[in-house]
């Protein structure tokens, strides 16, 4: 089972004009649960 958080911070402006000072940033939270079972080695 994996649990994690990622954060990306944009370094450049999202718009071409200079009216807005906005940067593209995002945060992700994830949970992964494996499905199935691995075979045991003999």
BALOBA-1460 file (C-alpha; in Angstrom, 3 decimals):
// residues 42
<rec num="1" residu="x" x="0.000" y="0.000" z="0.000"/>
<rec num="2" residu="x" x="1.361" y="3.419" z="-0.936"/>
<rec num="3" residu="x" x="0.312" y="6.828" z="0.339"/>
<rec num="4" residu="x" x="1.855" y="10.040" z="-0.909"/>
<rec num="5" residu="x" x="1.598" y="13.750" z="-1.523"/>
<rec num="6" residu="x" x="3.178" y="15.731" z="-4.359"/>
<rec num="7" residu="x" x="3.416" y="19.501" z="-4.734"/>
<rec num="8" residu="x" x="4.404" y="21.310" z="-7.921"/>
<rec num="9" residu="x" x="5.254" y="25.014" z="-7.908"/>
<rec num="10" residu="x" x="5.268" y="26.936" z="-11.183"/>
<rec num="11" residu="x" x="8.187" y="29.274" z="-11.785"/>
<rec num="12" residu="x" x="6.815" y="31.214" z="-14.778"/>
<rec num="13" residu="x" x="3.625" y="33.211" z="-15.307"/>
<rec num="14" residu="x" x="0.655" y="31.309" z="-16.699"/>
<rec num="15" residu="x" x="-0.597" y="34.212" z="-18.845"/>
<rec num="16" residu="x" x="1.279" y="36.017" z="-21.616"/>
<rec num="17" residu="x" x="0.110" y="39.465" z="-20.560"/>
<rec num="18" residu="x" x="1.453" y="41.042" z="-17.384"/>
<rec num="19" residu="x" x="-1.943" y="41.997" z="-15.916"/>
<rec num="20" residu="x" x="-2.021" y="38.879" z="-13.737"/>
<rec num="21" residu="x" x="0.827" y="37.601" z="-11.602"/>
<rec num="22" residu="x" x="-0.299" y="34.001" z="-11.428"/>
<rec num="23" residu="x" x="1.792" y="30.884" z="-11.506"/>
<rec num="24" residu="x" x="0.658" y="27.336" z="-12.162"/>
<rec num="25" residu="x" x="0.951" y="25.269" z="-8.979"/>
<rec num="26" residu="x" x="-0.822" y="22.128" z="-7.854"/>
<rec num="27" residu="x" x="-0.960" y="19.607" z="-5.050"/>
<rec num="28" residu="x" x="-1.720" y="15.902" z="-5.459"/>
<rec num="29" residu="x" x="-2.615" y="13.337" z="-2.808"/>
<rec num="30" residu="x" x="-2.719" y="9.674" z="-3.741"/>
<rec num="31" residu="x" x="-3.382" y="6.252" z="-2.287"/>
<rec num="32" residu="x" x="-2.634" y="3.030" z="-4.153"/>
<rec num="33" residu="x" x="-3.781" y="-0.382" z="-3.046"/>
<rec num="34" residu="x" x="-2.368" y="-3.451" z="-4.799"/>
<rec num="35" residu="x" x="-4.955" y="-5.846" z="-6.187"/>
<rec num="36" residu="x" x="-4.235" y="-9.542" z="-6.348"/>
<rec num="37" residu="x" x="-1.629" y="-11.630" z="-4.645"/>
<rec num="38" residu="x" x="1.858" y="-12.616" z="-5.754"/>
<rec num="39" residu="x" x="2.683" y="-16.315" z="-6.056"/>
<rec num="40" residu="x" x="4.986" y="-17.736" z="-3.415"/>
<rec num="41" residu="x" x="8.229" y="-19.248" z="-4.625"/>
<rec num="42" residu="x" x="8.774" y="-22.946" z="-3.822"/>
